Amino acid sequence: MKRLLFYMALLCLIPVLYNFQKIENKNQKSKEYQFIFKPGKTRITQVHKKQVEKIKIDIQQGTDVLIYPLSAYKSKARRSSVTNHITRNNYRKIWFDTDSKKQADKIVKFLKENDIQDILIERDFDYPLKGPSIRIKISTNFKISAKVEEKQELKIQNKQIPLKEYFPEKESQFFIINPKKDTLIEGKEGTKLFFASGSLLCDEPVQIELKEFYKTADFLKADLQTISNGKLLVTGGTIFLDARKKSDLSQQVKINPSRGINTEFTEGKDDPEMEVFLKDKNSVETNWIRDARRRWRYTRNYMLNEDEVYKSFVFNSASEYQNFVTSGEAKKIEKEWFGVIRGRAIEQRKKEREQAVKNDKTISRLTLNELGFINCDRFYNEATKPFEILADKSKKATYYAIISGENKGIIKGSGSVKIKFGNLPVNQPITVIAISISEEEKFIFKKKLATINESVGEIVLAKANEEDLNNLLSAIN
């Protein structure tokens, strides 16, 4: 009888225990991760990859996960490696970017590559940040098996790390300007940007972000080969340009299409054949396309002093400027200009002339109509032919052919056994390099050729350390 009563009591407790478990599971909170991107960027970084490794552990432990793709500008404070959440103190501003859907898609793709499949995207929910809200939900129904985990670990160890992911992004420079006033800003590496009044569609202070790429090493670290639809370009430099409202950094400011931003690239400023090329957003590999609204403009000012212009000429094409020089008109104007300066009072002559020479600079050559990555380029005007080499069969690597000097160009090779570079100039000296980076080790190769007609010989990548890698990149600048 006692045993019967015990079993009856146990049967009565089962629904209570079941409901208790349901309540406990219901009250269990999901773990939140914030994947921070730079505004307008969608690249999965090393920080994101480390977060995914933590997420896989959470899933194995039965914890639901929510991922929020957010954009932010970093402050001087460093990111905490202890917590998953990013405190606002580490950033000047955090928000859901207009590109948050693209960022979410990139995250989902990477999660699936890591064998995480039960993924749901949720949108337009309440969240204490500005912008179109979006998050990725991962269910604990998915479990990562030991076999898959072991296979994935081996895959991670052997996986090649692109230079773009291995090295930190190029440092950004920030400027605050009044869009209602003419403003000239100059980057640390010599890029000049002239914002005429009204060139930006905004009535309040604007934050300008500028990154400059002139060194070959910077091009390689950012994966910025100089190619336009398979054709190698001579580059005069690359910049990244962004404009945002100072009061709300989530709001990008557009360029006034009727004015544009007048720009002088440090290395391309003296070549009248240079044009504006924009980064192709639809291409997996870096590809540059001519700006459909491109305009060539060169303003030549002859200054008498800081505020007084003697004469000013605006040229709207390279041929127009060349005609001005070759016709003798430029020399005639310069002679008149110096004559006026000499006519000034003797005690002011030296000061005025020095000021005139100082201000006798190009205000603009190329007009920018778009923000983002912008290249100053031209096509090679010489004979070219296909160039290919045999890869090191024992190691997977990324190969580059680099032309240095005035005709700088960089192209990434394609293929596994035969590395093809497309058509390269026949008479230009080139440097072939190969770089292999994984979590475990690094290998490098470098060979200079007088022309592409010279044989590279057998390519054998040598084991390298961090210093060897940095020395290789510095040597090809």
C-alpha positions in Angstrom: 0.0 0.0 0.0 2.8 2.4 0.9 4.6 1.7 -2.4 1.4 2.4 -4.3 0.9 5.7 -2.6 4.6 6.6 -3.4 4.1 6.0 -7.1 0.9 7.9 -7.2 2.6 10.9 -5.5 5.5 10.6 -8.0 3.1 10.7 -11.0 1.4 13.8 -9.6 4.8 15.6 -9.3 5.8 14.9 -13.0 3.6 17.7 -14.5 4.9 20.1 -11.8 8.5 19.3 -12.6 7.9 19.6 -16.3 6.2 23.0 -16.0 9.1 24.1 -13.7 11.6 23.1 -16.3 9.6 25.0 -19.0 9.5 28.1 -16.9 13.3 27.8 -16.2 14.1 27.4 -19.9 11.7 30.2 -20.8 13.4 32.6 -18.3 16.9 31.6 -19.6 18.2 34.6 -21.4 20.0 34.5 -24.8 23.6 35.6 -24.9 24.1 38.7 -26.9 27.1 39.5 -29.1 27.7 42.9 -30.8 29.7 42.5 -34.1 31.2 46.0 -34.6 31.9 47.1 -38.2 33.4 50.4 -39.5 30.6 52.5 -41.1 29.8 51.2 -44.6 32.1 48.1 -44.2 31.1 44.5 -44.3 34.4 42.6 -43.9 34.6 39.9 -41.2 37.6 40.7 -39.0 39.8 38.6 -36.8 37.8 40.0 -33.8 34.6 38.7 -35.3 36.2 35.3 -35.9 37.2 35.0 -32.3 33.6 35.9 -31.3 32.3 33.1 -33.5 34.6 30.6 -31.6 33.0 31.7 -28.3 29.5 31.4 -29.9 30.2 27.8 -30.8 31.0 27.0 -27.2 27.8 28.8 -26.1 25.8 26.7 -28.5 27.4 23.5 -27.3 26.4 24.5 -23.7 22.8 25.0 -24.8 22.7 28.8 -24.8 20.7 30.7 -27.5 22.7 33.4 -29.2 21.8 36.8 -30.6 24.2 38.7 -32.8 23.8 42.4 -33.5 25.7 43.9 -36.6 26.5 47.4 -35.5 28.6 50.3 -36.9 30.8 52.5 -34.8 33.7 54.9 -34.8 36.4 53.9 -32.3 37.6 56.2 -29.5 41.1 56.1 -28.1 40.0 53.6 -25.5 40.8 50.0 -26.5 38.3 47.3 -26.9 37.9 44.9 -23.9 38.8 41.3 -24.7 37.0 40.1 -21.6 33.4 40.9 -22.3 31.3 40.1 -25.4 29.6 43.5 -25.2 31.2 46.7 -26.3 30.8 49.6 -23.9 29.9 52.9 -25.4 32.9 54.4 -23.6 35.1 52.6 -26.2 33.3 54.3 -29.1 32.2 57.8 -30.0 29.0 56.5 -31.6 27.3 53.1 -32.1 24.3 52.5 -34.4 22.7 50.2 -37.0 24.1 51.3 -40.3 22.2 51.5 -43.5 24.4 48.6 -44.6 23.4 46.5 -41.5 21.5 44.0 -43.7 24.7 43.4 -45.8 26.7 43.1 -42.6 24.2 40.5 -41.3 24.4 38.6 -44.5 28.2 38.4 -44.3 27.9 37.2 -40.7 25.4 34.5 -41.7 27.7 33.3 -44.5 30.6 33.0 -42.1 28.6 31.2 -39.5 27.5 28.6 -42.1 31.1 28.2 -43.2 31.7 27.3 -39.6 29.0 24.6 -39.6 26.4 26.7 -37.8 23.1 26.3 -39.7 20.0 27.0 -37.5 20.1 30.7 -38.1 17.2 33.2 -38.2 17.4 37.0 -39.1 15.0 39.3 -37.2 14.3 42.9 -38.2 12.6 46.0 -37.0 12.5 45.4 -33.2 12.9 47.7 -30.3 16.6 48.3 -29.4 18.2 51.3 -27.7 20.3 52.3 -30.8 19.5 54.3 -33.9 19.1 52.9 -37.4 17.2 49.9 -39.0 17.4 47.3 -36.3 18.5 43.8 -37.3 19.9 40.7 -35.4 20.8 37.1 -36.1 19.4 34.4 -33.8 21.1 31.1 -33.4 19.0 28.2 -31.9 20.5 25.7 -29.4 18.8 23.0 -31.4 22.1 22.9 -33.4 24.9 20.9 -31.8 28.5 20.8 -33.0 29.8 17.3 -33.1 33.3 16.4 -31.9 34.2 15.2 -35.4 33.0 18.4 -37.0 34.9 20.4 -34.3 38.1 18.5 -34.9 37.8 18.9 -38.7 37.1 22.6 -38.3 40.1 23.0 -35.9 42.4 21.4 -38.5 40.9 23.6 -41.2 41.5 26.8 -39.2 45.1 25.8 -38.5 45.9 25.3 -42.2 43.8 28.1 -43.6 45.6 30.9 -45.3 45.1 34.4 -43.8 44.9 37.2 -46.4 47.1 40.2 -45.7 44.0 42.3 -45.5 42.8 40.3 -42.5 46.3 39.8 -40.9 47.3 43.5 -40.8 45.2 46.2 -39.1 43.3 48.7 -41.3 45.1 51.8 -42.4 44.8 54.6 -39.9 42.0 57.1 -40.5 42.5 60.9 -40.3 39.5 63.0 -39.2 38.7 66.7 -40.0 35.7 68.8 -39.0 34.7 71.3 -41.7 32.0 73.9 -42.2 30.3 72.9 -45.6 29.2 76.5 -46.1 32.8 77.7 -46.4 35.6 77.0 -48.8 37.9 74.6 -47.0 41.2 73.0 -48.1 42.4 70.0 -46.0 45.7 68.1 -46.4 46.4 64.5 -45.4 49.5 63.4 -43.6 50.8 61.9 -46.9 50.1 64.9 -49.0 46.6 64.4 -50.4 44.7 67.7 -50.8 41.0 68.0 -50.8 39.3 71.3 -51.6 35.7 71.5 -50.4 34.1 74.5 -52.1 31.1 76.1 -50.3 28.1 73.9 -51.1 30.1 70.9 -52.4 28.5 68.8 -49.6 24.8 68.5 -49.2 24.6 69.5 -45.5 24.0 72.7 -43.5 25.9 71.8 -40.3 29.5 70.8 -39.4 30.7 67.6 -41.2 33.3 65.1 -40.1 35.6 64.1 -43.0 37.4 60.7 -42.7 40.5 60.2 -44.9 42.8 57.2 -45.5 45.8 57.5 -47.8 47.4 54.7 -49.8 50.7 55.6 -51.6 53.2 53.0 -50.4 53.2 49.6 -52.1 53.0 47.9 -48.7 49.8 49.8 -47.9 48.2 48.7 -51.2 49.1 45.0 -50.4 47.9 45.1 -46.8 44.5 46.5 -47.9 44.3 44.2 -51.0 44.2 47.1 -53.4 45.6 45.8 -56.6 45.5 48.3 -59.5 43.3 46.5 -62.0 40.5 47.7 -64.2 38.5 44.8 -65.8 41.7 42.7 -66.2 43.9 45.6 -67.4 46.8 46.8 -65.2 46.7 50.5 -64.2 49.4 53.0 -63.4 48.4 54.4 -60.0 48.9 57.9 -58.6 47.5 56.9 -55.3 44.3 55.7 -53.6 42.3 57.3 -50.8 39.3 56.3 -48.8 36.9 59.2 -48.2 33.8 59.5 -46.0 31.7 62.4 -44.8 29.3 62.3 -41.9 27.2 64.7 -39.8 29.2 65.7 -36.7 26.0 65.7 -34.7 25.0 62.2 -35.8 27.8 60.0 -37.2 25.3 57.4 -38.4 24.2 59.9 -41.1 26.4 60.0 -44.2 26.6 63.3 -46.1 26.3 63.2 -49.9 28.5 65.1 -52.4 26.8 67.8 -54.4 26.9 66.3 -58.0 27.0 69.8 -59.5 30.2 70.7 -57.7 32.1 67.7 -56.5 35.3 67.7 -54.4 38.5 69.0 -56.1 41.4 66.6 -55.3 45.1 66.5 -55.7 46.7 63.1 -55.3 50.3 63.2 -54.0 51.8 61.0 -56.7 49.4 61.5 -59.5 49.2 65.3 -59.4 51.7 66.0 -62.2 50.3 63.5 -64.7 47.6 65.0 -66.9 46.4 61.6 -68.1 45.3 60.5 -64.6 41.6 59.9 -64.1 39.2 59.0 -61.2 38.5 55.3 -60.8 36.1 53.9 -58.2 36.2 50.6 -56.4 33.8 48.1 -58.0 31.4 47.1 -55.2 30.1 44.1 -57.1 33.6 42.5 -57.6 35.0 39.8 -55.2 38.6 40.8 -56.0 39.6 44.5 -56.1 38.6 46.0 -59.4 38.5 49.7 -60.4 36.1 51.3 -62.8 36.1 54.7 -64.3 33.7 57.2 -62.6 30.8 57.5 -65.0 30.5 61.2 -64.0 34.3 61.8 -64.1 35.5 65.3 -64.8 39.1 66.4 -65.3 39.8 69.8 -63.9 43.0 71.8 -63.2 42.9 75.3 -61.7 46.1 77.3 -62.2 46.4 80.4 -60.0 48.9 83.1 -60.4 49.0 84.8 -56.9 50.3 88.3 -56.1 49.9 87.6 -52.4 47.9 85.5 -50.1 44.6 87.1 -51.0 45.2 88.7 -54.4 44.9 86.7 -57.6 46.7 88.1 -60.7 45.1 85.6 -63.1 43.4 82.3 -62.8 42.9 79.6 -65.5 40.6 76.6 -65.3 41.3 73.6 -67.7 38.6 71.0 -68.2 40.7 68.4 -70.0 44.3 67.2 -70.2 44.6 68.3 -73.8 43.4 71.8 -73.0 46.1 72.2 -70.3 48.8 70.7 -72.6 47.8 73.2 -75.4 48.2 76.0 -72.8 51.7 74.9 -72.1 52.9 74.0 -75.6 51.4 77.0 -77.3 53.7 79.3 -75.2 50.7 81.0 -73.5 51.8 79.7 -70.1 55.3 81.2 -70.5 53.8 84.5 -71.7 51.5 84.7 -68.6 54.3 83.9 -66.2 56.5 86.6 -67.7 53.7 89.2 -67.2 53.1 87.8 -63.7 56.7 88.3 -62.6 56.7 91.8 -64.3 53.8 92.8 -62.1 55.5 91.5 -59.0 58.7 93.3 -59.9 56.7 96.5 -60.1 55.8 96.3 -56.5 57.7 98.3 -53.9 61.3 97.1 -53.5 60.9 96.4 -49.7 57.9 94.2 -50.4 59.3 92.4 -53.4 60.9 89.4 -51.8 58.1 88.8 -49.4 55.4 89.1 -52.1 57.3 86.8 -54.5 57.9 84.1 -51.9 54.2 84.2 -51.1 53.3 84.0 -54.8 55.5 81.0 -55.3 54.0 79.4 -52.2 50.5 79.9 -53.4 51.2 78.9 -57.0 49.9 75.4 -56.6 47.3 73.2 -58.1 44.0 73.6 -56.2 42.5 70.7 -58.1 43.1 68.3 -60.9 40.4 65.6 -60.4 36.9 66.1 -59.2 35.4 63.5 -56.9 31.6 62.8 -57.1 31.5 59.7 -54.9 32.6 58.7 -51.4 34.4 55.4 -50.6 37.6 54.0 -52.1 38.9 56.3 -54.9 41.9 55.7 -57.2 43.9 58.1 -59.3 44.9 56.0 -62.3 45.7 55.7 -66.0 46.2 52.8 -68.4 49.7 51.8 -69.5 50.6 53.3 -72.9 53.1 50.6 -74.0 53.3 47.1 -75.3 52.1 44.3 -73.0 52.0 40.5 -73.1 50.8 37.7 -70.8 53.0 36.8 -67.8 52.7 33.6 -65.8 54.9 31.6 -63.4 54.9 28.2 -61.8 53.9 28.2 -58.1 55.6 26.5 -55.2 53.8 23.2 -55.2 54.4 22.5 -51.5 52.7 25.6 -50.2 49.6 27.6 -50.9 50.4 31.3 -51.2 49.2 34.6 -52.6 51.4 35.9 -55.5 51.9 39.5 -56.6 53.6 41.2 -59.6 54.7 44.8 -58.7 55.9 47.6 -60.9 57.6 50.4 -58.9 58.6 54.0 -59.6 56.7 56.4 -61.7 54.7 53.7 -63.4 53.6 51.9 -60.2 51.2 49.1 -60.6 50.2 46.1 -58.5 48.4 42.9 -59.7 47.5 39.7 -57.8 48.1 36.4 -59.6 45.4 33.8 -60.0 45.6 30.0 -60.2 47.2 27.2 -58.1 49.8 25.4 -60.3 50.3 28.2 -62.9 50.0 31.7 -61.5 48.7 34.0 -64.2 49.0 37.8 -64.0 47.3 38.8 -67.3 49.1 41.3 -69.6 52.0 43.2 -68.1 54.2 45.9 -69.7 57.1 44.2 -71.7 59.8 46.7 -70.8 59.2 47.5 -67.2 61.2 46.0 -64.3 59.0 44.0 -62.0 59.2 42.4 -58.6 57.4 39.0 -58.0 56.6 38.2 -54.4 54.6 35.4 -52.7 53.3 35.4 -49.1 51.8 32.6 -47.1 50.3 33.3 -43.7 48.5 30.8 -41.4 47.8 30.6 -37.7 50.9 28.4 -37.4 53.6 29.9 -39.6 54.7 32.3 -42.4 56.5 31.8 -45.7 57.7 34.5 -48.2 59.4 34.7 -51.6 60.8 37.7 -53.6 62.5 38.0 -57.0 63.3 41.1 -59.0 63.2 40.9 -62.8 64.6 43.4 -65.3 61.6 42.6 -67.6 59.0 39.9 -67.8 61.1 38.2 -70.5 63.5 37.2 -67.7 62.9 33.8 -66.0 61.8 33.7 -62.4 63.3 30.3 -61.9 62.1 27.8 -59.3 60.0 29.4 -56.6 60.6 28.1 -53.1 59.0 30.0 -50.3 61.2 30.4 -47.2 60.0 30.2 -43.7 59.8 33.7 -42.1 59.0 35.5 -38.9 57.1 38.7 -38.3 60.3 40.9 -38.9 61.0 39.1 -42.2 57.5 39.8 -43.4 57.7 43.5 -42.5 61.1 43.8 -44.1 59.8 42.3 -47.3 56.9 44.7 -47.5 59.1 47.7 -46.6 61.7 46.8 -49.3 59.2 47.0 -52.1 58.0 50.5 -51.4 
